[in-house]
Amino acid sequence: MQKILIIGSQGTLGQELVDIFQKDKKYKVIGWDKTDIDITREKEVQKKVLKLKPKIILNAAAYNAVDKCEKNKNEFRLAEKVNGLAPGYLAEVAKKINAIFVHYSSDYVFGKELPQVSEPTGCTGMCATCELHSDFNLDLGFDEKALPNPLNKYGKTKLKGEKEVQKKGKKYYIIRLSRLFGNSAISKKSKKSFFDIMLEMSKKNNEIKVVDEEISCFTYAPDLAQKTKEIIETKKEFGIYHIVNQGAVTWFEAAEELFLIAGSDKKIKAVDADEFFRLAKRPYISTLLNTKLEPLRNYQDALKEYLEKTGVLKN
């Protein structure tokens, strides 16, 4: 039986990781949250993890108040500690005990630059005589080898965390995700997903304004937890992975899909990003391209499952 430590065990992702590994008798699962360990204290991390000696460590803890940390110095310091320094402490102690370490990052490590446009193999730029594009599907986004360049301070803290893991760790997986959604977290302080916010707003407003910009993918927490287990058990090469459900969309397009699946006639209005005042700038495109794993199902299927589980959509 392998001992697995899941940090951030009461969050949206953490609780799914606990659930999926607990179902497998090969694992003894230990879930720690904020009351169990302060991952921003290096000595505490060393002491507690060295004593436990898990074979696998999953870090699902994160600071994700994107706007708060943009202008508030204290919030930014906290984000730097949780997202930037703490992953390095965990990677270092994992290395000491020869444990596998999994750290979760974000699509917001990109955004300052647009992704490069891929071309079909053999393209010479002589489009007048070229037929290579006729059956070529363009994937516009960032793959695992793309150079990160964050647009906001939150993204910078997440990139710092990746670098600390790479510098101090050994047997590690850095998994980037985006727009996480799933069952309500055990922790009351956990951030609500976009879909939950839309459903709440639909109960209070006749019309909902939604930004029709900022293209990215959604990640369904149960799917991500399952894929994490698969990566570990199939002994994939250590490094960076992108795990998102298929289907890159704007926020408005996702809201349209949500109410279509839910069978709601709620009126939504597409607006520009500058319709809302937000302290942190968001990437115009932050789509994560998965080139190393079998793809997850599309986000519409995952969303339908989520709505059925929560009782919004009746079977």
C-alpha positions as CSV (number, residue, x, y, z in Angstrom):
1,M,0.0,0.0,0.0
2,Q,1.4,3.4,-1.1
3,K,1.1,6.4,1.2
4,I,-0.2,9.4,-0.7
5,L,-0.3,12.9,0.7
6,I,-2.9,15.3,-0.8
7,I,-2.4,19.0,0.2
8,G,-5.4,21.3,-0.3
9,S,-7.6,18.3,0.3
10,Q,-10.8,20.3,0.9
11,G,-10.7,22.4,-2.3
12,T,-12.5,21.7,-5.5
13,L,-9.7,19.7,-7.0
14,G,-8.2,18.3,-3.7
15,Q,-11.5,16.6,-2.7
16,E,-11.7,14.8,-6.0
17,L,-8.1,13.6,-5.7
18,V,-8.9,12.3,-2.2
19,D,-12.0,10.5,-3.6
20,I,-10.4,8.9,-6.6
21,F,-7.3,7.6,-4.7
22,Q,-9.4,6.4,-1.7
23,K,-11.4,4.2,-4.0
24,D,-8.2,2.3,-4.9
25,K,-7.0,-0.1,-2.1
26,K,-3.4,0.3,-3.3
27,Y,-3.3,3.7,-1.6
28,K,-3.4,5.0,1.9
29,V,-4.6,8.6,1.5
30,I,-3.7,11.4,3.9
31,G,-5.5,14.7,3.2
32,W,-4.1,17.9,4.7
33,D,-5.7,21.3,4.4
34,K,-4.8,24.7,5.9
35,T,-5.5,23.6,9.5
36,D,-3.1,20.7,9.1
37,I,-0.1,22.4,7.5
38,D,1.0,25.8,6.6
39,I,2.9,25.2,3.3
40,T,4.4,28.7,3.4
41,R,6.5,27.8,6.4
42,E,9.5,25.8,5.1
43,K,10.5,24.3,8.5
44,E,7.0,23.1,9.2
45,V,6.8,21.5,5.7
46,Q,10.1,19.8,6.3
47,K,9.2,18.5,9.7
48,K,5.7,17.2,9.0
49,V,6.3,15.7,5.6
50,L,9.6,14.0,6.6
51,K,7.8,12.5,9.5
52,L,4.9,11.2,7.3
53,K,7.2,9.9,4.5
54,P,4.6,9.6,1.7
55,K,5.5,7.9,-1.6
56,I,3.5,10.5,-3.5
57,I,2.7,14.2,-2.8
58,L,0.0,16.1,-4.6
59,N,-0.2,19.8,-4.1
60,A,-3.7,21.1,-4.9
61,A,-3.3,24.1,-2.6
62,A,-3.3,27.5,-4.3
63,Y,-4.0,31.2,-4.0
64,N,-6.4,32.2,-6.8
65,A,-7.7,35.7,-6.0
66,V,-6.5,37.1,-9.3
67,D,-7.6,40.7,-8.8
68,K,-6.9,41.0,-5.1
69,C,-3.2,40.3,-5.5
70,E,-2.8,42.7,-8.4
71,K,-2.8,46.0,-6.4
72,N,-2.8,44.9,-2.7
73,K,0.8,44.4,-1.6
74,N,-0.2,42.1,1.3
75,E,-2.3,39.9,-0.9
76,F,0.5,39.7,-3.5
77,R,3.0,38.6,-0.8
78,L,0.6,35.9,0.2
79,A,0.2,34.8,-3.4
80,E,4.0,34.7,-3.8
81,K,4.3,32.5,-0.7
82,V,1.5,30.1,-1.5
83,N,1.9,29.9,-5.3
84,G,5.6,30.8,-5.6
85,L,7.7,29.6,-2.7
86,A,5.6,26.8,-1.1
87,P,5.8,24.5,-4.2
88,G,9.6,24.6,-4.0
89,Y,9.5,23.7,-0.3
90,L,7.3,20.7,-1.1
91,A,9.4,19.7,-4.1
92,E,12.6,19.8,-2.1
93,V,11.2,17.6,0.7
94,A,9.8,15.2,-1.9
95,K,13.3,14.9,-3.3
96,K,14.7,14.1,0.1
97,I,12.3,11.2,0.6
98,N,12.4,10.1,-3.1
99,A,8.7,10.8,-3.5
100,I,6.8,11.6,-6.6
101,F,5.6,15.3,-6.5
102,V,2.7,16.7,-8.5
103,H,2.1,20.4,-8.6
104,Y,-0.8,22.2,-10.3
105,S,-0.3,25.4,-12.2
106,S,-2.3,27.6,-14.5
107,D,-2.9,28.9,-18.0
108,Y,-2.2,32.3,-16.7
109,V,1.5,31.7,-16.9
110,F,0.8,32.7,-20.5
111,G,-0.9,35.8,-21.9
112,K,1.5,38.6,-22.5
113,E,2.1,37.4,-26.0
114,L,-0.2,35.6,-28.4
115,P,0.5,32.0,-29.3
116,Q,2.4,31.3,-32.5
117,V,0.3,30.1,-35.4
118,S,1.2,26.6,-36.4
119,E,1.6,25.6,-40.0
120,P,1.3,22.2,-41.6
121,T,4.4,20.2,-42.1
122,G,6.1,21.2,-45.4
123,C,4.6,24.7,-45.5
124,T,6.8,27.1,-47.5
125,G,4.7,30.2,-47.3
126,M,3.9,30.0,-51.0
127,C,0.1,29.9,-50.5
128,A,-0.8,30.6,-54.1
129,T,0.2,27.0,-55.0
130,C,0.0,25.3,-51.7
131,E,-2.8,22.8,-50.8
132,L,-1.4,21.7,-47.4
133,H,-4.0,23.9,-45.6
134,S,-7.0,22.3,-47.2
135,D,-7.3,19.5,-44.5
136,F,-5.3,21.2,-41.8
137,N,-6.9,22.0,-38.5
138,L,-5.3,25.0,-36.7
139,D,-4.6,24.6,-33.0
140,L,-4.3,28.1,-31.6
141,G,-2.8,28.0,-28.1
142,F,0.2,27.1,-26.0
143,D,1.7,23.7,-25.9
144,E,3.9,22.3,-23.1
145,K,7.1,23.6,-24.7
146,A,5.8,27.2,-25.1
147,L,7.7,29.8,-23.2
148,P,5.6,31.3,-20.4
149,N,5.1,35.1,-20.2
150,P,2.5,36.1,-17.7
151,L,0.3,39.2,-18.1
152,N,-0.6,39.7,-14.5
153,K,0.9,39.3,-11.0
154,Y,-1.1,36.2,-10.2
155,G,0.3,34.5,-13.3
156,K,3.8,35.6,-12.2
157,T,3.4,33.8,-8.9
158,K,2.3,30.7,-10.6
159,L,5.3,30.8,-12.9
160,K,7.5,31.3,-9.9
161,G,6.1,28.2,-8.4
162,E,6.9,26.2,-11.5
163,K,10.4,27.4,-11.5
164,E,10.9,26.6,-7.9
165,V,9.7,23.0,-8.5
166,Q,12.0,22.6,-11.5
167,K,14.9,24.0,-9.5
168,K,14.4,22.1,-6.2
169,G,12.6,18.9,-7.3
170,K,13.5,15.7,-9.0
171,K,10.6,13.3,-9.7
172,Y,7.9,15.9,-10.4
173,Y,4.9,16.6,-12.6
174,I,3.8,20.2,-13.2
175,I,0.2,20.0,-14.5
176,R,-1.3,23.2,-15.9
177,L,-5.1,23.6,-15.9
178,S,-7.6,26.3,-16.6
179,R,-11.1,27.5,-15.5
180,L,-11.6,24.7,-13.0
181,F,-15.1,23.6,-12.2
182,G,-16.6,20.8,-10.2
183,N,-18.6,19.8,-7.1
184,S,-18.7,22.5,-4.4
185,A,-15.6,22.4,-2.3
186,I,-15.6,21.2,1.3
187,S,-13.7,24.4,2.2
188,K,-16.1,27.4,2.5
189,K,-13.2,29.6,1.4
190,S,-12.8,27.9,-1.9
191,K,-13.4,30.0,-5.0
192,K,-16.7,29.3,-6.9
193,S,-16.5,28.2,-10.5
194,F,-17.7,30.3,-13.4
195,F,-20.6,28.0,-14.0
196,D,-21.8,28.2,-10.4
197,I,-21.6,32.0,-10.5
198,M,-23.7,32.0,-13.7
199,L,-26.3,29.8,-12.2
200,E,-26.5,32.0,-9.1
201,M,-26.8,35.1,-11.2
202,S,-29.5,33.6,-13.3
203,K,-31.7,33.3,-10.2
204,K,-31.4,37.1,-9.4
205,N,-31.2,38.8,-12.8
206,N,-33.4,38.9,-15.9
207,E,-30.4,39.5,-18.1
208,I,-26.7,38.5,-17.5
209,K,-23.9,40.4,-19.2
210,V,-21.0,38.0,-20.0
211,V,-17.6,38.9,-21.5
212,D,-17.3,37.6,-25.1
213,E,-13.5,37.6,-25.0
214,E,-10.6,35.7,-23.3
215,I,-10.5,32.4,-25.1
216,S,-9.4,29.3,-23.0
217,C,-10.5,25.8,-22.0
218,F,-12.4,24.5,-18.9
219,T,-11.1,21.7,-16.7
220,Y,-13.6,19.4,-14.9
221,A,-12.1,18.5,-11.5
222,P,-13.1,14.8,-11.5
223,D,-11.6,14.4,-15.0
224,L,-8.3,16.0,-13.9
225,A,-8.1,13.9,-10.8
226,Q,-8.6,10.7,-12.9
227,K,-5.9,11.8,-15.4
228,T,-3.5,12.7,-12.6
229,K,-3.8,9.1,-11.3
230,E,-3.3,7.8,-14.8
231,I,-0.1,9.8,-15.2
232,I,1.4,8.5,-12.0
233,E,0.4,4.9,-12.5
234,T,1.5,4.7,-16.2
235,K,4.8,6.3,-15.1
236,K,4.7,9.0,-17.6
237,E,8.0,11.0,-18.2
238,F,8.4,13.7,-15.5
239,G,7.8,17.2,-16.6
240,I,5.1,19.6,-17.7
241,Y,1.6,18.5,-18.8
242,H,-1.5,20.4,-20.0
243,I,-4.8,18.9,-18.8
244,V,-8.0,20.6,-20.0
245,N,-11.3,19.4,-21.4
246,Q,-11.6,19.9,-25.1
247,G,-13.3,23.0,-26.5
248,A,-11.7,26.5,-26.4
249,V,-14.4,29.2,-25.8
250,T,-15.0,32.7,-24.6
251,W,-16.8,33.2,-21.3
252,F,-20.0,34.2,-23.2
253,E,-19.8,31.0,-25.4
254,A,-19.5,28.9,-22.2
255,A,-22.5,30.6,-20.6
256,E,-24.5,30.0,-23.8
257,E,-23.6,26.3,-23.6
258,L,-24.4,26.2,-19.9
259,F,-28.0,27.5,-20.3
260,L,-28.6,25.4,-23.4
261,I,-27.7,22.2,-21.6
262,A,-29.7,23.3,-18.5
263,G,-32.7,24.0,-20.7
264,S,-32.9,27.6,-19.5
265,D,-34.2,30.5,-21.5
266,K,-32.2,32.9,-19.5
267,K,-31.2,36.0,-21.5
268,I,-27.5,36.6,-21.7
269,K,-25.7,39.6,-23.4
270,A,-22.3,39.5,-24.9
271,V,-20.1,42.4,-23.8
272,D,-16.5,43.5,-24.2
273,A,-14.0,42.9,-21.4
274,D,-13.8,46.6,-20.6
275,E,-17.5,46.5,-19.6
276,F,-16.3,45.3,-16.2
277,F,-13.6,46.9,-14.1
278,R,-11.1,44.3,-13.1
279,L,-7.8,45.1,-11.5
280,A,-5.8,42.4,-13.3
281,K,-5.5,42.1,-17.0
282,R,-6.6,38.8,-18.5
283,P,-5.0,37.0,-21.5
284,Y,-6.8,37.4,-24.8
285,I,-5.9,33.8,-25.5
286,S,-4.6,31.3,-22.9
287,T,-5.7,28.0,-24.5
288,L,-3.6,25.1,-23.3
289,L,-2.7,22.5,-26.0
290,N,-2.2,19.0,-24.8
291,T,0.3,17.2,-27.0
292,K,1.5,14.5,-24.5
293,L,-1.6,12.7,-23.3
294,E,-4.8,11.2,-24.6
295,P,-7.3,14.1,-24.6
296,L,-10.1,14.6,-22.1
297,R,-13.7,14.6,-23.3
298,N,-15.1,17.9,-24.4
299,Y,-16.2,20.3,-21.7
300,Q,-19.9,20.2,-22.8
301,D,-20.1,16.5,-21.8
302,A,-18.3,17.1,-18.5
303,L,-20.6,20.1,-17.8
304,K,-23.7,18.0,-18.5
305,E,-22.5,15.4,-16.0
306,Y,-21.8,18.1,-13.4
307,L,-25.3,19.6,-13.9
308,E,-26.9,16.1,-13.5
309,K,-24.9,15.5,-10.3
310,T,-25.9,18.8,-8.8
311,G,-29.6,18.3,-9.6
312,V,-29.7,21.3,-12.0
313,L,-30.4,18.9,-14.9
314,K,-32.9,16.1,-14.3
315,N,-32.1,12.7,-15.8
